Amino acid sequence: MLHFQPTKGEIDFADQPNAVTAKVTRFAVVDNNSLEAILARMIACEGYPISKFRTGAETRKNLEARLQQLQSKDSIPNSDFTIKSRVFSYADKAEMLMKEVRLIFN
């Protein structure tokens, strides 16, 4: 599950978990441990270039070990285009979820 920090002007509903949980459970949850989420964090937060997932042997081994630990059936894509499209797809899901949540509370 994604955890979002409220930005300036937004309401922090952490003090009222019951009120939020009842409404937010209607929406699809974006998996925080999916391959797409891991790739997105590594690219956005760690600054990894997309090509490193294709060419970096150690990076691929580490990701494969992480996916095996999570018991995921995903495999690491071999093309930059596929990696990019999966990361953007994940970002679109997260953005859509945030828009839906904001509509509830506005």
Backbone hydrogen bonds, N-H to C=O, Kabsch-Sander energy under -0.5 kcal/mol:
donor,donor_aa,acceptor,acceptor_aa,energy
4,F,2,L,-0.5
10,E,7,T,-2.5
13,F,11,I,-0.7
15,D,12,D,-0.5
16,Q,13,F,-1.3
20,V,16,Q,-1.5
21,T,17,P,-2.6
22,A,18,N,-1.5
23,K,19,A,-0.7
23,K,20,V,-0.8
24,V,20,V,-2.7
25,T,21,T,-1.5
26,R,23,K,-1.3
27,F,24,V,-1.9
31,D,29,V,-0.6
34,S,31,D,-0.8
38,I,34,S,-2.4
39,L,35,L,-2.8
40,A,36,E,-2.6
41,R,37,A,-2.4
42,M,38,I,-2.3
43,I,39,L,-2.4
44,A,40,A,-3.0
45,C,41,R,-2.4
46,E,41,R,-1.2
48,Y,42,M,-2.2
52,K,49,P,-1.4
53,F,49,P,-0.5
53,F,50,I,-1.3
54,R,50,I,-0.6
54,R,51,S,-0.7
55,T,51,S,-2.5
56,G,52,K,-2.3
57,A,55,T,-0.8
60,R,56,G,-2.4
61,K,57,A,-2.3
62,N,58,E,-2.6
63,L,59,T,-2.4
64,E,60,R,-2.7
65,A,61,K,-2.3
66,R,62,N,-2.2
67,L,63,L,-2.6
68,Q,64,E,-2.3
69,Q,65,A,-2.4
70,L,66,R,-1.9
71,Q,68,Q,-1.1
72,S,67,L,-2.9
83,I,79,S,-2.1
84,K,80,D,-2.7
85,S,81,F,-2.6
86,R,82,T,-2.2
87,V,83,I,-2.3
88,F,84,K,-2.5
89,S,85,S,-2.1
90,Y,86,R,-2.1
91,A,87,V,-2.4
92,D,88,F,-2.4
93,K,89,S,-2.0
94,A,90,Y,-2.4
95,E,91,A,-2.5
96,M,92,D,-2.5
97,L,93,K,-2.3
98,M,94,A,-2.2
99,K,95,E,-2.2
100,E,96,M,-2.2
101,V,97,L,-2.3
102,R,98,M,-2.5
103,L,99,K,-2.0
104,I,100,E,-1.4
105,F,101,V,-1.5
106,N,102,R,-0.9
